[in-house]
Structure formats: C-alpha cells, structure tokens
Amino acid sequence: MSESKLPIEVAHLIGIGGSGMSGLARFLHGMGVKVSGSDHVDSDCLEELRELGIEVFLGHSAKSVNLKGFEKGWVVRSAAIPEDNPELVRAREKGLPCFLYAEAVGKLSEGLRTLAVAGTHGKTSTTALCVSALRAAGLDPSYLIGGQVPGFGGNGRAGSGDLFVVEACEFNRSFHALRPTHAAILNLDPDHFDCYPEWRDLEIAFAGYAQSLPPGGRLFVHEDLSQRVLDAIPGDTDVCRIGSGLFADLRAIEVEEEKGCFSFTPMHHNERYPRVRLQLAGGFQVLNALFALGLAMAAGADPEKAALGLSSFAGVNRRFQIHTGPQGGKLVDDYAHHPAEIVAVLRAARQAFPGRKLVVGFQAHQYSRTKNLLDEFAQALALADHSIIAEIYPAREDPTLDHGVDGRSLAEAVREAGGKAEYGGSPLDLADRLLPHLEASDAVPLILGAGELDGLVQELVRRI
C-alpha cells in the first residue's frame, strides 16, 4: 500500500487535529493522497502534520476547500463538525463527496484485510498492541489508532501490505460502517447515553457490528460477553472466547505481577505460546494483549514473534503514561473517563506505587454520562486518597442548559460515598488546588479524564 490504491487522489479533512482525523491524515498522506485540512486551534499535532507537507488552515473558511483535483477527492469531517460549517457547506454546494470520519474509514476498510477492535474500554491500547505484534512478526500493517504512540511515530500510517488495523468506535454506531475481515469485542459497559439510552440499544449495536464480518471471519469476544450479542452472531463466524476461565479458547495462565506490570503465558486451547512480559501497568492489559495476539494470529502472524511484539510495546500517550518532573516527582496521566476505567487505573496505581498517597485531578466528560453514572463515578473516585473535581467537559452537549449535574455535585457524591473530594472549578485552576496535596513526598498525582487536561499535566510536571 505504499502507492495509493484508493479511489481518491485528494482529501480535505475538517477538524484535522482530532485524534482520529490526524491519524487519517497521516494514513492518506502515506498513500500518496494530497491532503489538506483545517482546525479551529493550533497544536503540536497540526505542526507535525505541516512538517509532513500537509497544508493546514487555522479556522474554518469556505476558501480552504480547494476545488482543484476533486474529481477524485473526498471531504471528510469529524463528528464534532456541525452541519453549518462553511467548508462543509461549500463542498456540498459544489457537489463534492462528503463523509463523516467513520464513513471514510469504512470505505477504506473495503478491499483490505481489516482487523477491527471494538469495546467500551481498551480499544486504543489493544489496537496499538496488535500493530506491535504484527510488526514484530515481520508484517507491515496500515493502522489508525485513537492516541499518539511514540514508538510508532504517531497515530496513523500507511503500511506496505494489505493489513489495516483500526479502532471500531461504537459512538453513533460508527463501527457499522466498517467491513472487517476479523474483529474483536473487548467488553461492553453502559456509555454514550446520547446514543444508547438503554442497555439493550448498546447490545443491538454491537450485534450489528459482529454481523458485519464475512463468512469465516474470526470474532474475538470476552468470555462474559452478553448473551444477546452472542445469539446474534452468524453461525458461519468463527468465535474465539478470551478470558481467564477454563473454557476460554485463548487465555492467560501463570500470571504474575511486579510493580504494576504483568507477565503471563498465553494458551490457545492446549497450546502454550512464549511468555509475554508487558511493559504496561494494569491487570486489564493482560486481556488487551490476548485480544491483540489473537487478531495478529488470525492475520497470519507467527505467535512466537507476535508475543515478542507484545512484550516490547512501550505504550500509548495518556494511557497510564508516567511523567517524571525535574524534582523527581511522578505523575500518571490517563484518559480514563468512565467509572470502570477509573477503578482500573487506581488499582494499577496502587500496584505500581505501593503505599503511596494517590491524589486525583479529574474532569468528567459529558453531563449525560456523569448523570447516568453518578453513583458509579462516586464509588470509583472514593478509592483515591483525595480527589479534586473540575467542572464537567460538555463535549457535544450545551453547557448553558441545566443538566441536573455539575462538578460540585460530583464532588459531593464522592464524599457521600466515603471518599475525600473537593470541587476544583476550571481545569486551569486544578494545578494550584492539587499542589498542596502533593507536598508529602509519598504523594502521586493522577490526572484523569478526556477533556481539557493537557495544560494541567504540563504545568504539574514542571512543578513536581
């Protein structure tokens, strides 16, 4: 795929600085497509795209859409871009093909051997682990990953083969656009309440994703996957259960933990594979690695070499990413924005930093998620020694409306659950709020959330 086999020669990406869109820009550029794009604020990510030779516009203007060459071109927008965006309006007026990010990735997946990773939690880490396993086995996949991977040089790339590894996001049923060859369902948890108000809605969506596999396609599922989803899987799909139970097809045995990182021996039915020694903190990474190994093997990777790729993988930014400050202090930065993820991160931190005081700076993502899971958030954050709660990041929700929940009420809920918590206001104010709690030499700050936290992390790291 080093030379473009795509049906396009030009692409304009609206919202090019997003985690998915920037990866798509890198992928298309690597395929020989002439890429341009726009975003409303500058960033290190946009500068990196410029260094590749991609033309990036700041702000959104109809003039940014260059009509030259669009006989074979796409205009692609992120889900955050509104219908009245001037670039989108101009493109539609001129009759240009316009797609959402998920639709564009779905079209790219056609005709390729696509490995898709779905689940409420762990998609980014598992996708990256799969790429690492494939590369260690001598394969050169293309990939789109929802986070920056320093060891890969970014979050998207066009490989030389026909393999395409991609996250399959359930938001807005985006993963229904994919045409995977093999796929994974890591887990299911209530989430995205604006899309899935009821649990059954989420199950039906994941069932639809499973049904997109071709006959003979392999589907890797957690051993405790909902029966409703299992019942909807076509009979000609090869289902592989992953877990720790005796009846799992691919499982981890001889699991050991050292300072928060785990090693294990993968076993597929009765066959043992080489031992994996993960560099990633958290017991949940064992399951992620098993899913990645299964997908890599389904794509033809040698299991011994793939296992080495799992062991050598150093991680994704903002996934239990440990920073060291100039005074030797440690800080954990993580994308956790769901109660189950917070629990997993705190458990990993207790193992990685035994006996240390864990101080959390947290910004919830979306009012609807916070309101629907308020009790679960409170119980999760109560596991920390102290939490400072920023105001909720609204994302696509209107912050001027009364949603019945805010940062103050979340902090109060944590206290009612037996934890220690205070309201911290804007994320910009959290550094000054957190620092007094870090004066003890044994304190470790954890910055959790999917909102506006990058500046906070940088400021704290400078001061610890």
Secondary structure, DSSP 8 states (H G I E B T S, - for coil): --S--SS-SEEEEETTTSHHHHHHHHHHHHTT-EEEEEESS--HHHHHHHHTT-EEEES--GGG---TTGGGEEEEE-TTS-TT-HHHHHHHHTT--EEEHHHHHHHHHTTSEEEEEE-SS-HHHHHHHHHHHHHHTT---EEEEEEEEGGGTEEEE--SSSEEEEE---GGGGGGG---SEEEE----S--TTT-SSHHHHHHHHHHHHTTS-TT-EEEEETT--HHHHHHS-TTSEEEEEESSTT-SEEEEEEEEETTEEEEEEEETTEE---EEEEEESTHHHHHHHHHHHHHHHTT--HHHHHHHHHH----TTSSEEEE-TTS-EEEEE---SHHHHHHHHHHHHHHSTT-EEEEEEE-B-HHHHHHTHHHHHHHHTTSSEEEEE--B-TTS-TTS--S--HHHHHHHHHHTT--EEEEESGGGHHHHHGGGG-STTEEEEEEESSS-HHHHHHHHHT-
